[in-house]
Amino acid sequence: MTQGNQNITREPLGRIEARFLAKMGTRFTFSIEDARQALGHKMGDPTRQFLERLHQKGWIRRIRRGRFAVIPLSSGDERTPQLHEFLVAMELVSPAAIAYWSALNHHGMTEQLPRTVFVATNRPMPHPPKEALGITYKVVALRPAKFFGIVRDWVDEQPFWITDKEKTIIDGLDLPRCVGGVGEIAKALASAWGELDEAKLREYSAKIGNSAVAKRLGFLMEMLGFGNPEALRKAVPLAPGFSALDPTLPKKGKYSRRWGLLVNAEVGR
């Protein structure tokens, strides 16, 4: 069987397999237990072997252990479920939120399209998933106190969770390596300042528990001419000592005693 110029021939299906795929194909993803119920099997049954056979035949793909998706005929030779990468991320770890560079792009605060999907969670992840369905994922395990500022959004009529614009900025200042450096946050502030809640930025700066975040944010606001940096200084105590403006860059530059920063990156509108 072909569709367009793509050959999508697969191994033939038995009657039970065809009925099963028709039923599971209406779902976003399905679990082994979902399959067991659909097949009418009991515990200790051949459900796993049944799914493995469908996987080998090219009709389903494993997203992670115990979680699967049907591969539609429209996928062609790629043999990949038609699932948005953000929705797949929600299946890899729970709770989860699209964050950092991926959130910056989704919110329209950067023109850079990261090749990796960044996902935040408050679960310890000794062995985080790094790939699913051909997409690279970076799962960042945060302390529970840092897992906030998360909102629901939708793609392909399915919900997913993502850091709001303000938390995305704060997260980028907390872990600049996950957004391509502080320069990307400076660009985001310049392009989206009118859409940001300054009071929320101050609140999040204090809540994140990293004084360097407030130092970096205040410095950027002052250099870019945005908002009220003095209000930030009053709202968030700045720890003594100097933090690098951009820890992803060499520690060379001038010191800002006002903000307690080693200014090792150029920032401009």
Summary of the structure (lengths in Angstrom):
residues: 269
radius of gyration: 23.2
end to end distance: 55.2
largest distance: 74.1
contacts: 810
relative contact order: 0.09
helix: 41%
strand: 19%
